[in-house]
Amino acid sequence: MLPNQADNFAVCQLASIVRISQTLRLFIVGFLLSLLGGASGAEPPKGKLSVADGFVDIDLPISKTESSFDKPVSIVARGKIKGSVVGFAVDIDSEWAENPIEDTDASFYWGKAHLRSIGADSDSFSRLLAGLYQLPCAEPRMPARIDVGVVGLANDPRLLKTNPTKMKLFFNVDSEENYAEVFLNIDFKSGVLQFHEKDPEYRIPLLRALCGES
């Protein structure tokens, strides 16, 4: 084989190897993405439903969190309850106003947050509550975003990522007819978000908010 022919042969062989490597790389990347895509749509762990003493409490596994120093903490909670996958997201602002509790070393912490729909799972969450409350849900879709007021109940929500945090959410604070409260407790260590009933009297206005009526 002449030198030029040998060089050309070597170049062709190298090009072939490069093409094979590129193909293999694309195959591997595609395979990994398919696995990740499957995992994101996989059925979540079971949630917990408690109906005791006239109160409806729901605990959901935390499936995703995002946070940074000066931005809201975003939490997605999804779980399977009564045969259906239910869930929602909550974005908790980073700014809080501390209000000391008189004659104690504790404080209330006032801030803002919003609940956010994650699609069909959130619609199922609204319908689940409506069924448990035995009340109608006029709109089968949870609104894309529901703004709420928040108070940390002697817990500092700024330490949310490291400490279990108990909070109360306030819906429609400017409307006496549509005003509602619910407890929201978050424990990153145990990986659980709790959506616990504050008072059965708030069921109708709470569903108005979750079903897009207010």
C-alpha positions in Angstrom: 0.0 0.0 0.0 1.4 3.4 -1.0 2.0 6.1 1.7 -0.9 8.3 0.5 -3.2 5.3 0.3 -2.2 4.3 3.8 -2.9 7.8 5.1 -6.3 7.9 3.4 -7.2 4.5 4.8 -6.2 5.6 8.3 -8.3 8.8 7.9 -11.3 6.7 6.8 -10.9 4.3 9.7 -10.7 7.2 12.1 -13.8 8.8 10.6 -15.6 5.6 11.0 -14.7 5.3 14.6 -15.7 8.9 15.3 -19.1 8.2 13.6 -19.5 5.1 15.7 -18.6 7.0 18.9 -21.1 9.8 18.1 -23.8 7.3 17.4 -23.0 5.4 20.6 -23.0 8.7 22.6 -26.4 9.7 21.1 -27.8 6.3 21.9 -26.5 6.5 25.5 -27.9 10.0 26.0 -31.3 9.0 24.5 -31.4 5.9 26.7 -30.7 7.9 29.9 -33.2 10.6 29.0 -35.9 7.9 28.4 -35.1 6.5 31.9 -35.4 10.0 33.4 -38.6 10.7 31.5 -40.1 7.4 32.8 -39.1 8.2 36.3 -40.7 11.7 36.3 -44.0 10.1 35.2 -43.7 7.2 37.5 -46.4 6.5 40.1 -45.5 8.3 43.3 -45.4 6.7 46.8 -48.6 6.4 48.7 -49.9 9.5 50.6 -51.7 9.3 53.9 -55.3 10.3 54.5 -56.7 10.8 58.0 -60.3 11.5 58.8 -60.6 11.7 62.6 -62.7 13.8 65.0 -64.4 15.5 62.0 -61.1 16.8 60.4 -59.7 15.8 57.0 -55.9 15.7 56.9 -53.7 14.7 53.9 -50.0 14.0 54.0 -48.1 13.8 50.6 -44.6 12.8 49.8 -42.3 15.6 48.7 -41.2 14.7 45.2 -39.2 17.8 44.2 -37.8 21.0 45.7 -36.1 24.0 44.3 -34.6 26.9 46.2 -32.0 29.6 46.2 -30.8 32.3 48.7 -33.2 35.1 47.6 -35.9 33.3 45.7 -39.0 31.4 46.8 -38.7 27.8 48.0 -40.7 25.7 45.5 -42.0 22.3 46.6 -43.9 19.7 44.6 -45.8 17.0 46.6 -47.4 14.0 45.0 -48.9 10.8 46.4 -51.5 8.1 45.7 -54.6 8.3 47.9 -57.8 6.3 47.4 -56.5 4.9 44.1 -55.7 8.3 42.5 -52.5 10.3 42.2 -52.9 13.7 43.7 -50.6 16.6 44.3 -49.8 20.3 43.9 -46.9 22.7 44.2 -46.3 25.5 46.7 -44.0 28.4 46.3 -43.0 30.1 49.5 -41.5 33.6 49.4 -38.2 34.3 51.1 -39.3 37.5 52.8 -40.8 37.3 56.3 -41.9 39.8 58.9 -41.2 38.7 62.4 -43.8 39.5 65.1 -42.8 38.6 68.6 -45.4 36.8 70.8 -46.0 38.8 73.9 -44.5 37.3 77.1 -42.7 34.5 75.2 -39.4 34.0 73.4 -41.3 32.9 70.3 -42.5 34.8 67.3 -45.0 34.6 64.5 -43.6 35.0 61.0 -45.8 36.6 58.3 -45.2 36.1 54.6 -46.7 35.2 51.3 -46.9 32.1 49.1 -48.9 30.6 46.3 -50.3 27.2 45.5 -49.6 26.1 42.0 -51.3 23.5 39.8 -49.1 20.7 38.4 -51.8 19.6 36.0 -54.0 16.5 36.3 -52.7 15.6 39.7 -53.8 18.9 41.1 -57.2 18.6 39.5 -57.5 15.2 41.2 -56.5 16.8 44.5 -59.3 19.3 44.3 -61.8 16.5 43.4 -60.5 14.4 46.3 -61.2 17.1 48.8 -64.6 17.8 47.3 -65.5 14.1 47.7 -64.2 13.9 51.2 -66.0 17.1 52.2 -69.1 15.8 50.3 -69.3 19.1 48.5 -69.4 20.1 44.8 -66.4 21.3 42.9 -67.8 23.5 40.2 -64.7 23.6 38.0 -62.8 20.3 37.6 -59.5 22.1 37.2 -57.3 23.6 40.0 -56.4 27.2 39.1 -52.8 27.6 37.7 -51.9 29.8 40.7 -53.6 30.7 44.0 -52.1 33.5 46.1 -52.2 33.0 49.9 -51.0 34.7 53.0 -48.9 32.6 55.4 -47.9 32.7 59.0 -45.2 30.6 60.6 -46.7 29.2 63.9 -43.8 29.9 66.3 -41.6 28.4 63.6 -39.2 30.5 61.5 -40.0 29.6 57.8 -36.7 31.0 56.8 -35.3 27.8 58.3 -37.7 25.6 56.3 -34.9 23.7 54.5 -33.4 22.5 57.8 -36.2 22.5 60.4 -39.7 21.0 60.4 -42.0 24.0 59.8 -45.7 24.5 60.8 -47.6 27.2 58.9 -51.1 28.4 58.3 -52.4 29.5 54.9 -55.0 32.3 54.4 -57.1 32.3 51.3 -59.0 35.4 50.1 -58.2 37.6 53.0 -60.1 40.5 51.5 -63.4 38.5 51.2 -65.4 37.5 54.3 -67.5 35.2 52.2 -64.5 33.4 50.6 -62.0 33.5 53.4 -60.5 30.2 54.5 -57.6 28.8 56.4 -55.7 25.5 56.3 -52.5 24.2 58.0 -49.5 23.5 55.8 -46.7 21.7 57.5 -43.4 20.8 55.8 -40.7 18.4 56.9 -37.8 18.0 54.5 -36.1 15.5 56.6 -39.0 13.1 56.5 -39.9 14.2 53.0 -43.6 15.0 53.8 -45.9 17.9 53.2 -49.1 18.0 55.3 -52.3 19.7 54.2 -54.3 19.6 57.4 -57.8 21.0 58.0 -58.1 24.0 60.3 -61.8 24.1 60.7 -64.7 22.3 58.8 -66.4 25.7 58.6 -63.8 26.7 56.0 -64.6 23.8 53.6 -66.9 25.7 51.3 -64.6 28.7 50.7 -61.5 26.5 50.5 -63.1 24.5 47.7 -64.1 27.7 46.0 -60.4 28.6 45.9 -59.2 25.2 44.8 -61.9 24.7 42.2 -61.4 28.2 40.7 -64.6 29.9 42.0 -62.9 32.6 44.0 
